[in-house]
């Protein structure tokens, strides 16, 4: 829906083997953590290992398995979350192609196939800490 603004420009960071980027919700209403069904982080065509991915929102960090039951923390349209994974960057001064794929459930929209499930992606080019 609002996928072109999903990645916050200039938010690519790296520390050791972990790389992170800030993500905005591609939806117009807040969603509980349990509605964040998954994500992937790819830098320059290399995907972070799925088991290394972490989602940080409201100053709390979750694996995607932990988000399944998380109804107490909500992702709001004006707030960025941080998606990170084990993905070391060899050249921190270079521009990198950053891609985020995101899967969300929209619990208040029911279709013939059940709860609405959307998949969005966004790709941006940026330098670390720019």
N, CA, C and O atoms as a GROMACS GRO file, in nm:
protein
  520
    1UNK      N    1   0.082  -0.119   0.000
    1UNK     CA    2   0.000   0.000   0.000
    1UNK      C    3   0.086   0.126   0.000
    1UNK      O    4   0.067   0.213  -0.084
    2UNK      N    5   0.180   0.135   0.092
    2UNK     CA    6   0.269   0.251   0.099
    2UNK      C    7   0.413   0.200   0.096
    2UNK      O    8   0.498   0.245   0.173
    3UNK      N    9   0.440   0.106   0.008
    3UNK     CA   10   0.567   0.034   0.009
    3UNK      C   11   0.686   0.121  -0.028
    3UNK      O   12   0.797   0.093   0.016
    4UNK      N   13   0.666   0.226  -0.106
    4UNK     CA   14   0.781   0.307  -0.149
    4UNK      C   15   0.845   0.383  -0.033
    4UNK      O   16   0.957   0.432  -0.048
    5UNK      N   17   0.779   0.394   0.080
    5UNK     CA   18   0.835   0.462   0.197
    5UNK      C   19   0.866   0.365   0.310
    5UNK      O   20   0.889   0.406   0.424
    6UNK      N   21   0.867   0.237   0.279
    6UNK     CA   22   0.885   0.136   0.384
    6UNK      C   23   1.024   0.144   0.447
    6UNK      O   24   1.036   0.133   0.569
    7UNK      N   25   1.128   0.160   0.368
    7UNK     CA   26   1.265   0.174   0.421
    7UNK      C   27   1.292   0.322   0.443
    7UNK      O   28   1.272   0.404   0.354
    8UNK      N   29   1.337   0.355   0.564
    8UNK     CA   30   1.374   0.494   0.595
    8UNK      C   31   1.511   0.523   0.532
    8UNK      O   32   1.611   0.461   0.567
    9UNK      N   33   1.514   0.617   0.440
    9UNK     CA   34   1.638   0.653   0.372
    9UNK      C   35   1.742   0.700   0.474
    9UNK      O   36   1.711   0.777   0.565
   10UNK      N   37   1.866   0.654   0.458
   10UNK     CA   38   1.975   0.699   0.543
   10UNK      C   39   1.984   0.631   0.679
   10UNK      O   40   2.054   0.681   0.767
   11UNK      N   41   1.914   0.519   0.697
   11UNK     CA   42   1.915   0.454   0.829
   11UNK      C   43   1.994   0.324   0.833
   11UNK      O   44   1.988   0.251   0.932
   12UNK      N   45   2.068   0.295   0.728
   12UNK     CA   46   2.149   0.172   0.725
   12UNK      C   47   2.263   0.185   0.827
   12UNK      O   48   2.341   0.280   0.822
   13UNK      N   49   2.272   0.089   0.918
   13UNK     CA   50   2.379   0.087   1.018
   13UNK      C   51   2.440  -0.052   1.023
   13UNK      O   52   2.377  -0.150   0.984
   14UNK      N   53   2.561  -0.060   1.072
   14UNK     CA   54   2.627  -0.189   1.089
   14UNK      C   55   2.715  -0.184   1.213
   14UNK      O   56   2.780  -0.083   1.241
   15UNK      N   57   2.714  -0.293   1.286
   15UNK     CA   58   2.798  -0.306   1.405
   15UNK      C   59   2.842  -0.452   1.413
   15UNK      O   60   2.762  -0.541   1.437
   16UNK      N   61   2.972  -0.474   1.393
   16UNK     CA   62   3.022  -0.611   1.389
   16UNK      C   63   2.962  -0.684   1.270
   16UNK      O   64   2.970  -0.637   1.157
   17UNK      N   65   2.901  -0.799   1.296
   17UNK     CA   66   2.839  -0.878   1.189
   17UNK      C   67   2.692  -0.845   1.168
   17UNK      O   68   2.628  -0.905   1.081
   18UNK      N   69   2.635  -0.751   1.246
   18UNK     CA   70   2.492  -0.719   1.234
   18UNK      C   71   2.473  -0.591   1.154
   18UNK      O   72   2.543  -0.492   1.173
   19UNK      N   73   2.376  -0.597   1.064
   19UNK     CA   74   2.339  -0.482   0.984
   19UNK      C   75   2.190  -0.456   1.008
   19UNK      O   76   2.112  -0.549   1.023
   20UNK      N   77   2.154  -0.328   1.011
   20UNK     CA   78   2.016  -0.293   1.043
   20UNK      C   79   1.968  -0.177   0.955
   20UNK      O   80   2.048  -0.101   0.901
   21UNK      N   81   1.837  -0.167   0.943
   21UNK     CA   82   1.773  -0.056   0.872
   21UNK      C   83   1.639  -0.029   0.939
   21UNK      O   84   1.576  -0.119   0.993
   22UNK      N   85   1.598   0.097   0.935
   22UNK     CA   86   1.468   0.134   0.993
   22UNK      C   87   1.358   0.114   0.889
   22UNK      O   88   1.374   0.143   0.771
   23UNK      N   89   1.245   0.064   0.938
   23UNK     CA   90   1.133   0.027   0.852
   23UNK      C   91   1.006   0.096   0.902
   23UNK      O   92   0.980   0.102   1.022
   24UNK      N   93   0.928   0.147   0.808
   24UNK     CA   94   0.797   0.207   0.840
   24UNK      C   95   0.687   0.112   0.793
   24UNK      O   96   0.703   0.040   0.695
   25UNK      N   97   0.578   0.114   0.865
   25UNK     CA   98   0.466   0.025   0.833
   25UNK      C   99   0.403   0.066   0.699
   25UNK      O  100   0.373   0.183   0.678
   26UNK      N  101   0.384  -0.030   0.609
   26UNK     CA  102   0.322   0.002   0.480
   26UNK      C  103   0.170  -0.010   0.487
   26UNK      O  104   0.107  -0.066   0.397
   27UNK      N  105   0.113   0.041   0.591
   27UNK     CA  106  -0.030   0.033   0.615
   27UNK      C  107  -0.072   0.162   0.683
   27UNK      O  108   0.014   0.231   0.738
   28UNK      N  109  -0.197   0.196   0.682
   28UNK     CA  110  -0.244   0.324   0.734
   28UNK      C  111  -0.290   0.318   0.880
   28UNK      O  112  -0.325   0.421   0.937
   29UNK      N  113  -0.292   0.199   0.940
   29UNK     CA  114  -0.333   0.185   1.080
   29UNK      C  115  -0.231   0.103   1.157
   29UNK      O  116  -0.156   0.025   1.099
   30UNK      N  117  -0.230   0.122   1.288
   30UNK     CA  118  -0.139   0.046   1.374
   30UNK      C  119  -0.175  -0.102   1.374
   30UNK      O  120  -0.291  -0.139   1.356
   31UNK      N  121  -0.074  -0.184   1.395
   31UNK     CA  122  -0.094  -0.329   1.405
   31UNK      C  123  -0.017  -0.383   1.524
   31UNK      O  124   0.091  -0.334   1.555
   32UNK      N  125  -0.074  -0.484   1.593
   32UNK     CA  126   0.001  -0.547   1.702
   32UNK      C  127   0.116  -0.630   1.646
   32UNK      O  128   0.115  -0.670   1.530
   33UNK      N  129   0.215  -0.655   1.730
   33UNK     CA  130   0.330  -0.734   1.688
   33UNK      C  131   0.293  -0.869   1.630
   33UNK      O  132   0.361  -0.919   1.541
   34UNK      N  133   0.185  -0.928   1.679
   34UNK     CA  134   0.143  -1.061   1.630
   34UNK      C  135   0.102  -1.058   1.483
   34UNK      O  136   0.092  -1.164   1.421
   35UNK      N  137   0.078  -0.941   1.428
   35UNK     CA  138   0.039  -0.930   1.287
   35UNK      C  139   0.159  -0.916   1.193
   35UNK      O  140   0.144  -0.914   1.071
   36UNK      N  141   0.279  -0.905   1.251
   36UNK     CA  142   0.400  -0.899   1.169
   36UNK      C  143   0.444  -1.043   1.146
   36UNK      O  144   0.508  -1.104   1.232
   37UNK      N  145   0.410  -1.097   1.031
   37UNK     CA  146   0.426  -1.239   1.004
   37UNK      C  147   0.567  -1.278   0.960
   37UNK      O  148   0.601  -1.396   0.960
   38UNK      N  149   0.648  -1.182   0.924
   38UNK     CA  150   0.784  -1.213   0.882
   38UNK      C  151   0.844  -1.102   0.800
   38UNK      O  152   0.774  -1.012   0.754
   39UNK      N  153   0.975  -1.110   0.781
   39UNK     CA  154   1.046  -1.011   0.702
   39UNK      C  155   1.176  -1.073   0.654
   39UNK      O  156   1.222  -1.174   0.707
   40UNK      N  157   1.235  -1.011   0.554
   40UNK     CA  158   1.369  -1.048   0.513
   40UNK      C  159   1.448  -0.921   0.486
   40UNK      O  160   1.391  -0.818   0.449
   41UNK      N  161   1.578  -0.930   0.505
   41UNK     CA  162   1.670  -0.818   0.483
   41UNK      C  163   1.777  -0.865   0.387
   41UNK      O  164   1.848  -0.962   0.414
   42UNK      N  165   1.789  -0.796   0.275
   42UNK     CA  166   1.887  -0.831   0.174
   42UNK      C  167   1.971  -0.708   0.142
   42UNK      O  168   1.918  -0.601   0.116
   43UNK      N  169   2.103  -0.726   0.146
   43UNK     CA  170   2.195  -0.617   0.113
   43UNK      C  171   2.281  -0.662  -0.004
   43UNK      O  172   2.346  -0.766   0.003
   44UNK      N  173   2.281  -0.584  -0.110
   44UNK     CA  174   2.360  -0.614  -0.230
   44UNK      C  175   2.337  -0.757  -0.279
   44UNK      O  176   2.431  -0.824  -0.322
   45UNK      N  177   2.212  -0.803  -0.271
   45UNK     CA  178   2.176  -0.935  -0.321
   45UNK      C  179   2.201  -1.050  -0.226
   45UNK      O  180   2.173  -1.165  -0.260
   46UNK      N  181   2.254  -1.022  -0.106
   46UNK     CA  182   2.281  -1.127  -0.008
   46UNK      C  183   2.180  -1.113   0.106
   46UNK      O  184   2.169  -1.007   0.168
   47UNK      N  185   2.108  -1.220   0.133
   47UNK     CA  186   2.004  -1.218   0.237
   47UNK      C  187   2.063  -1.254   0.373
   47UNK      O  188   2.148  -1.342   0.383
   48UNK      N  189   2.018  -1.184   0.475
   48UNK     CA  190   2.056  -1.220   0.613
   48UNK      C  191   1.991  -1.354   0.646
   48UNK      O  192   1.876  -1.378   0.607
   49UNK      N  193   2.063  -1.442   0.716
   49UNK     CA  194   2.002  -1.570   0.754
   49UNK      C  195   1.874  -1.549   0.834
   49UNK      O  196   1.868  -1.466   0.925
   50UNK      N  197   1.772  -1.624   0.798
   50UNK     CA  198   1.640  -1.608   0.860
   50UNK      C  199   1.646  -1.616   1.012
   50UNK      O  200   1.581  -1.537   1.081
   51UNK      N  201   1.723  -1.710   1.066
   51UNK     CA  202   1.731  -1.728   1.212
   51UNK      C  203   1.801  -1.613   1.282
   51UNK      O  204   1.791  -1.599   1.404
   52UNK      N  205   1.874  -1.529   1.207
   52UNK     CA  206   1.944  -1.415   1.268
   52UNK      C  207   1.861  -1.288   1.271
   52UNK      O  208   1.900  -1.191   1.336
   53UNK      N  209   1.748  -1.287   1.202
   53UNK     CA  210   1.668  -1.165   1.192
   53UNK      C  211   1.606  -1.127   1.326
   53UNK      O  212   1.557  -1.213   1.400
   54UNK      N  213   1.608  -0.998   1.356
   54UNK     CA  214   1.547  -0.944   1.477
   54UNK      C  215   1.466  -0.821   1.440
   54UNK      O  216   1.501  -0.746   1.349
   55UNK      N  217   1.357  -0.801   1.514
   55UNK     CA  218   1.264  -0.690   1.493
   55UNK      C  219   1.259  -0.610   1.622
   55UNK      O  220   1.225  -0.664   1.727
   56UNK      N  221   1.292  -0.482   1.615
   56UNK     CA  222   1.290  -0.396   1.732
   56UNK      C  223   1.185  -0.287   1.712
   56UNK      O  224   1.187  -0.213   1.614
   57UNK      N  225   1.094  -0.279   1.808
   57UNK     CA  226   0.994  -0.171   1.808
   57UNK      C  227   0.963  -0.138   1.953
   57UNK      O  228   0.962  -0.225   2.039
   58UNK      N  229   0.937  -0.013   1.978
   58UNK     CA  230   0.905   0.034   2.114
   58UNK      C  231   1.015  -0.007   2.213
   58UNK      O  232   0.987  -0.041   2.328
   59UNK      N  233   1.140  -0.003   2.165
   59UNK     CA  234   1.258  -0.032   2.246
   59UNK      C  235   1.264  -0.177   2.296
   59UNK      O  236   1.332  -0.206   2.394
   60UNK      N  237   1.193  -0.268   2.230
   60UNK     CA  238   1.199  -0.411   2.260
   60UNK      C  239   1.238  -0.486   2.134
   60UNK      O  240   1.195  -0.451   2.025
   61UNK      N  241   1.319  -0.590   2.149
   61UNK     CA  242   1.367  -0.667   2.036
   61UNK      C  243   1.308  -0.808   2.040
   61UNK      O  244   1.305  -0.872   2.145
   62UNK      N  245   1.263  -0.855   1.924
   62UNK     CA  246   1.196  -0.984   1.912
   62UNK      C  247   1.253  -1.064   1.796
   62UNK      O  248   1.299  -1.007   1.697
   63UNK      N  249   1.250  -1.196   1.808
   63UNK     CA  250   1.265  -1.282   1.690
   63UNK      C  251   1.124  -1.289   1.630
   63UNK      O  252   1.027  -1.251   1.694
   64UNK      N  253   1.114  -1.337   1.507
   64UNK     CA  254   0.980  -1.345   1.448
   64UNK      C  255   0.896  -1.453   1.513
   64UNK      O  256   0.773  -1.445   1.512
   65UNK      N  257   0.960  -1.555   1.569
   65UNK     CA  258   0.885  -1.656   1.645
   65UNK      C  259   0.822  -1.594   1.770
   65UNK      O  260   0.711  -1.632   1.808
   66UNK      N  261   0.891  -1.501   1.833
   66UNK     CA  262   0.837  -1.435   1.953
   66UNK      C  263   0.724  -1.340   1.919
   66UNK      O  264   0.634  -1.319   2.001
   67UNK      N  265   0.726  -1.282   1.800
   67UNK     CA  266   0.620  -1.187   1.761
   67UNK      C  267   0.484  -1.255   1.743
   67UNK      O  268   0.381  -1.189   1.754
   68UNK      N  269   0.483  -1.384   1.716
   68UNK     CA  270   0.357  -1.456   1.690
   68UNK      C  271   0.255  -1.434   1.801
   68UNK      O  272   0.136  -1.420   1.774
   69UNK      N  273   0.300  -1.431   1.925
   69UNK     CA  274   0.210  -1.416   2.040
   69UNK      C  275   0.207  -1.274   2.097
   69UNK      O  276   0.141  -1.250   2.198
   70UNK      N  277   0.278  -1.180   2.033
   70UNK     CA  278   0.294  -1.047   2.091
   70UNK      C  279   0.177  -0.954   2.057
   70UNK      O  280   0.168  -0.900   1.947
   71UNK      N  281   0.088  -0.938   2.153
   71UNK     CA  282  -0.027  -0.848   2.133
   71UNK      C  283  -0.015  -0.721   2.218
   71UNK      O  284  -0.099  -0.632   2.206
   72UNK      N  285   0.086  -0.713   2.301
   72UNK     CA  286   0.103  -0.597   2.388
   72UNK      C  287   0.180  -0.483   2.325
   72UNK      O  288   0.167  -0.368   2.368
   73UNK      N  289   0.260  -0.512   2.224
   73UNK     CA  290   0.337  -0.408   2.156
   73UNK      C  291   0.276  -0.384   2.018
   73UNK      O  292   0.248  -0.477   1.943
   74UNK      N  293   0.257  -0.257   1.988
   74UNK     CA  294   0.195  -0.218   1.861
   74UNK      C  295   0.293  -0.139   1.776
   74UNK      O  296   0.376  -0.064   1.828
   75UNK      N  297   0.281  -0.155   1.644
   75UNK     CA  298   0.361  -0.080   1.547
   75UNK      C  299   0.269   0.028   1.490
   75UNK      O  300   0.168  -0.003   1.426
   76UNK      N  301   0.305   0.152   1.512
   76UNK     CA  302   0.223   0.266   1.472
   76UNK      C  303   0.277   0.328   1.342
   76UNK      O  304   0.397   0.325   1.318
   77UNK      N  305   0.189   0.384   1.260
   77UNK     CA  306   0.232   0.441   1.132
   77UNK      C  307   0.337   0.551   1.142
   77UNK      O  308   0.413   0.571   1.047
   78UNK      N  309   0.344   0.622   1.252
   78UNK     CA  310   0.444   0.728   1.266
   78UNK      C  311   0.575   0.681   1.327
   78UNK      O  312   0.669   0.760   1.340
   79UNK      N  313   0.583   0.554   1.365
   79UNK     CA  314   0.702   0.500   1.430
   79UNK      C  315   0.779   0.406   1.337
   79UNK      O  316   0.720   0.329   1.261
   80UNK      N  317   0.910   0.416   1.345
   80UNK     CA  318   0.994   0.322   1.270
   80UNK      C  319   1.027   0.203   1.359
   80UNK      O  320   1.045   0.216   1.480
   81UNK      N  321   1.034   0.087   1.298
   81UNK     CA  322   1.087  -0.032   1.363
   81UNK      C  323   1.225  -0.055   1.303
   81UNK      O  324   1.259   0.004   1.201
   82UNK      N  325   1.304  -0.141   1.367
   82UNK     CA  326   1.438  -0.171   1.316
   82UNK      C  327   1.443  -0.320   1.282
   82UNK      O  328   1.415  -0.405   1.366
   83UNK      N  329   1.479  -0.348   1.158
   83UNK     CA  330   1.501  -0.485   1.112
   83UNK      C  331   1.651  -0.506   1.103
   83UNK      O  332   1.720  -0.430   1.035
   84UNK      N  333   1.701  -0.608   1.172
   84UNK     CA  334   1.845  -0.635   1.169
   84UNK      C  335   1.870  -0.783   1.147
   84UNK      O  336   1.784  -0.868   1.171
   85UNK      N  337   1.991  -0.812   1.100
   85UNK     CA  338   2.031  -0.950   1.079
   85UNK      C  339   2.181  -0.961   1.068
   85UNK      O  340   2.251  -0.861   1.051
   86UNK      N  341   2.230  -1.083   1.078
   86UNK     CA  342   2.374  -1.109   1.064
   86UNK      C  343   2.410  -1.100   0.917
   86UNK      O  344   2.384  -1.191   0.838
   87UNK      N  345   2.468  -0.988   0.882
   87UNK     CA  346   2.502  -0.960   0.743
   87UNK      C  347   2.614  -0.857   0.742
   87UNK      O  348   2.588  -0.738   0.727
   88UNK      N  349   2.740  -0.902   0.758
   88UNK     CA  350   2.850  -0.806   0.763
   88UNK      C  351   2.867  -0.735   0.629
   88UNK      O  352   2.851  -0.795   0.522
   89UNK      N  353   2.900  -0.606   0.635
   89UNK     CA  354   2.925  -0.528   0.514
   89UNK      C  355   3.075  -0.508   0.498
   89UNK      O  356   3.142  -0.457   0.587
   90UNK      N  357   3.128  -0.550   0.384
   90UNK     CA  358   3.271  -0.541   0.360
   90UNK      C  359   3.315  -0.397   0.339
   90UNK      O  360   3.418  -0.355   0.392
   91UNK      N  361   3.240  -0.321   0.263
   91UNK     CA  362   3.278  -0.184   0.230
   91UNK      C  363   3.173  -0.087   0.285
   91UNK      O  364   3.069  -0.065   0.222
   92UNK      N  365   3.201  -0.032   0.400
   92UNK     CA  366   3.104   0.056   0.465
   92UNK      C  367   3.091   0.192   0.396
   92UNK      O  368   2.992   0.262   0.415
   93UNK      N  369   3.191   0.229   0.315
   93UNK     CA  370   3.187   0.358   0.247
   93UNK      C  371   3.109   0.353   0.116
   93UNK      O  372   3.072   0.457   0.061
   94UNK      N  373   3.085   0.234   0.065
   94UNK     CA  374   3.017   0.219  -0.064
   94UNK      C  375   2.866   0.234  -0.049
   94UNK      O  376   2.811   0.223   0.061
   95UNK      N  377   2.800   0.258  -0.161
   95UNK     CA  378   2.654   0.256  -0.162
   95UNK      C  379   2.610   0.110  -0.169
   95UNK      O  380   2.670   0.028  -0.238
   96UNK      N  381   2.504   0.080  -0.095
   96UNK     CA  382   2.452  -0.057  -0.089
   96UNK      C  383   2.306  -0.058  -0.130
   96UNK      O  384   2.229   0.033  -0.098
   97UNK      N  385   2.268  -0.163  -0.201
   97UNK     CA  386   2.127  -0.184  -0.235
   97UNK      C  387   2.063  -0.259  -0.118
   97UNK      O  388   2.102  -0.371  -0.087
   98UNK      N  389   1.966  -0.196  -0.055
   98UNK     CA  390   1.898  -0.251   0.062
   98UNK      C  391   1.756  -0.289   0.022
   98UNK      O  392   1.682  -0.208  -0.033
   99UNK      N  393   1.720  -0.413   0.049
   99UNK     CA  394   1.584  -0.459   0.019
   99UNK      C  395   1.522  -0.519   0.146
   99UNK      O  396   1.586  -0.597   0.217
  100UNK      N  397   1.399  -0.480   0.171
  100UNK     CA  398   1.321  -0.536   0.281
  100UNK      C  399   1.192  -0.593   0.223
  100UNK      O  400   1.120  -0.526   0.149
  101UNK      N  401   1.165  -0.718   0.258
  101UNK     CA  402   1.037  -0.782   0.225
  101UNK      C  403   0.964  -0.800   0.356
  101UNK      O  404   1.023  -0.843   0.455
  102UNK      N  405   0.836  -0.767   0.359
  102UNK     CA  406   0.759  -0.769   0.482
  102UNK      C  407   0.625  -0.838   0.459
  102UNK      O  408   0.559  -0.814   0.358
  103UNK      N  409   0.587  -0.924   0.554
  103UNK     CA  410   0.458  -0.993   0.550
  103UNK      C  411   0.376  -0.950   0.670
  103UNK      O  412   0.423  -0.958   0.784
  104UNK      N  413   0.255  -0.905   0.646
  104UNK     CA  414   0.166  -0.859   0.753
  104UNK      C  415   0.029  -0.923   0.740
  104UNK      O  416  -0.018  -0.953   0.631
  105UNK      N  417  -0.034  -0.943   0.855
  105UNK     CA  418  -0.175  -0.982   0.860
  105UNK      C  419  -0.254  -0.860   0.903
  105UNK      O  420  -0.212  -0.787   0.993
  106UNK      N  421  -0.367  -0.837   0.839
  106UNK     CA  422  -0.455  -0.726   0.873
  106UNK      C  423  -0.578  -0.788   0.941
  106UNK      O  424  -0.669  -0.834   0.872
  107UNK      N  425  -0.581  -0.790   1.074
  107UNK     CA  426  -0.679  -0.871   1.147
  107UNK      C  427  -0.823  -0.827   1.134
  107UNK      O  428  -0.914  -0.906   1.160
  108UNK      N  429  -0.846  -0.704   1.096
  108UNK     CA  430  -0.984  -0.655   1.090
  108UNK      C  431  -1.041  -0.659   0.949
  108UNK      O  432  -1.150  -0.607   0.926
  109UNK      N  433  -0.968  -0.719   0.854
  109UNK     CA  434  -1.021  -0.736   0.718
  109UNK      C  435  -1.024  -0.886   0.689
  109UNK      O  436  -0.920  -0.951   0.678
  110UNK      N  437  -1.145  -0.939   0.677
  110UNK     CA  438  -1.164  -1.081   0.652
  110UNK      C  439  -1.205  -1.100   0.505
  110UNK      O  440  -1.296  -1.033   0.456
  111UNK      N  441  -1.138  -1.190   0.437
  111UNK     CA  442  -1.169  -1.220   0.298
  111UNK      C  443  -1.226  -1.362   0.289
  111UNK      O  444  -1.241  -1.430   0.391
  112UNK      N  445  -1.256  -1.406   0.170
  112UNK     CA  446  -1.304  -1.544   0.150
  112UNK      C  447  -1.198  -1.646   0.190
  112UNK      O  448  -1.230  -1.763   0.215
  113UNK      N  449  -1.072  -1.602   0.195
  113UNK     CA  450  -0.961  -1.692   0.228
  113UNK      C  451  -0.912  -1.674   0.372
  113UNK      O  452  -0.810  -1.731   0.410
  114UNK      N  453  -0.984  -1.596   0.450
  114UNK     CA  454  -0.944  -1.571   0.589
  114UNK      C  455  -0.897  -1.427   0.608
  114UNK      O  456  -0.932  -1.338   0.530
  115UNK      N  457  -0.817  -1.406   0.710
  115UNK     CA  458  -0.765  -1.272   0.742
  115UNK      C  459  -0.676  -1.225   0.627
  115UNK      O  460  -0.598  -1.302   0.572
  116UNK      N  461  -0.688  -1.098   0.592
  116UNK     CA  462  -0.609  -1.041   0.484
  116UNK      C  463  -0.460  -1.051   0.516
  116UNK      O  464  -0.416  -1.013   0.625
  117UNK      N  465  -0.384  -1.101   0.422
  117UNK     CA  466  -0.240  -1.118   0.433
  117UNK      C  467  -0.178  -1.035   0.321
  117UNK      O  468  -0.209  -1.056   0.203
  118UNK      N  469  -0.090  -0.941   0.356
  118UNK     CA  470  -0.024  -0.862   0.252
  118UNK      C  471   0.126  -0.885   0.257
  118UNK      O  472   0.184  -0.908   0.364
  119UNK      N  473   0.187  -0.877   0.142
  119UNK     CA  474   0.333  -0.887   0.131
  119UNK      C  475   0.379  -0.765   0.052
  119UNK      O  476   0.334  -0.741  -0.060
  120UNK      N  477   0.470  -0.690   0.112
  120UNK     CA  478   0.523  -0.569   0.048
  120UNK      C  479   0.674  -0.577   0.047
  120UNK      O  480   0.734  -0.647   0.129
  121UNK      N  481   0.736  -0.506  -0.046
  121UNK     CA  482   0.881  -0.497  -0.048
  121UNK      C  483   0.923  -0.358  -0.092
  121UNK      O  484   0.847  -0.286  -0.156
  122UNK      N  485   1.045  -0.324  -0.058
  122UNK     CA  486   1.100  -0.193  -0.093
  122UNK      C  487   1.250  -0.210  -0.110
  122UNK      O  488   1.314  -0.285  -0.036
  123UNK      N  489   1.306  -0.141  -0.206
  123UNK     CA  490   1.450  -0.142  -0.228
  123UNK      C  491   1.498   0.002  -0.239
  123UNK      O  492   1.440   0.083  -0.311
  124UNK      N  493   1.605   0.032  -0.167
  124UNK     CA  494   1.666   0.165  -0.173
  124UNK      C  495   1.818   0.150  -0.174
  124UNK      O  496   1.872   0.049  -0.129
  125UNK      N  497   1.885   0.250  -0.226
  125UNK     CA  498   2.030   0.253  -0.228
  125UNK      C  499   2.076   0.358  -0.129
  125UNK      O  500   2.028   0.472  -0.129
  126UNK      N  501   2.173   0.318  -0.042
  126UNK     CA  502   2.224   0.412   0.057
  126UNK      C  503   2.358   0.366   0.110
  126UNK      O  504   2.397   0.250   0.094
  127UNK      N  505   2.427   0.458   0.174
  127UNK     CA  506   2.553   0.427   0.241
  127UNK      C  507   2.526   0.405   0.388
  127UNK      O  508   2.422   0.445   0.440
  128UNK      N  509   2.619   0.341   0.456
  128UNK     CA  510   2.608   0.320   0.601
  128UNK      C  511   2.616   0.455   0.671
  128UNK      O  512   2.705   0.536   0.644
  129UNK      N  513   2.522   0.477   0.762
  129UNK     CA  514   2.524   0.597   0.845
  129UNK      C  515   2.513   0.728   0.772
  129UNK      O  516   2.560   0.831   0.821
  130UNK      N  517   2.454   0.728   0.655
  130UNK     CA  518   2.442   0.849   0.573
  130UNK      C  519   2.324   0.932   0.616
  130UNK      O  520   2.298   1.038   0.558
   0.00000   0.00000   0.00000
